[in-house]
Amino acid sequence: MNSALQCLSHSTAFIEFFLSQRFKADLNRSNPLGSKGKLALSFASLVQQLWGGACKKGSRGAVSPNAFKAAMGSFASQFRGTRQQDSQEFLAYLLDGLHEDLNRIKDKPYSAAPEANEGKDQRWRAEVAWKRHRERNDSIVVDTFQGQYRSTIVCPEPSCQRTSVTFDPFMYLSLPIPDSAELKGKAAARGAGEELDVVVHLLLKGRRAQRYALKLRPDARIIHLQEALARLTLTVSGEVEKQQGEEAREKMLMRYKARCLRVVEIKVSLPIISVFN
């Protein structure tokens, strides 16, 4: 639940809709598919606590989403209790519930699926399909998170040569996570000599933020980034030349490396490191 709420909590346009109280004008208490507005009101209360209450700037307070969890459990019974649940499934139910509670369409008209018409332009068909979807679904969730994709099916029979094209709304895109063997294979295919350009914005205590450009192998780990950053900061500051002997230089390198390690760990949630290829 925490990961899903954190994602939504940092969706600026979506959260501002609740913070500004504009959601109240869209409450749909008559929708049989929703929770009579209870879920939307509970979510709005939680957003107010996160961004304007106990956790406001300068406060060390914490927010316990018990009331929101109870409202979510009333809407979807599988989320009652303390059993572990899938985060993506929780997010899907939450967005569906918020959509129904905030659907601006009070009386949904009948909408037939668009008929296949080979003579019509694909753009025209896409616009018609989206218009029919919006005639029954019009909420901040649709405005912020939904889109439309085109699905094409071609008959495999040589004598048929028929093609079916449909347009469907979507709110989630499932992406496969490659396994370690696949990642290693791709890294090897890139070539052992090829490197990635990495830009690091480093903020050390008592110093102004510095920007460093590094080159790392595609299979490099965080420890390699910290070693390269430590050596580069030593070279740029000129302190390498001040130390005599390999042992002294290595000690200073380890000291800088530890400082870089702490900075990366503390600021990992901020856009300090930008990786591009």
QUIJO-V489553 format. One line per field, one symbol per residue. psi: psi as a letter, one per 20 degrees, with the letter a starting at -180 (. if undefined). A space follows every 50 residues. Layout:
BEGIN
psi: ???
END
This chain:
BEGIN
psi: hghghhghhjnghghhhhhijhhhiipniioiibkkigggggghggghhg ijdhkrpiqjrqpolggghghhhhgohijqajqpqpghgghghghgghgh hjpiogopqpoqppqpohiqqhgghghgghghgihionrhgghhiqapqp pppppiphifkqpppqpqqqiqoppqoqrhhgghghhhhhphipqqpppp opoqpjqqpqpqprpqqhjqrhhhghghgghghgghijighippqhghhh ghghghghghggggghjhiqmgpopq.
END
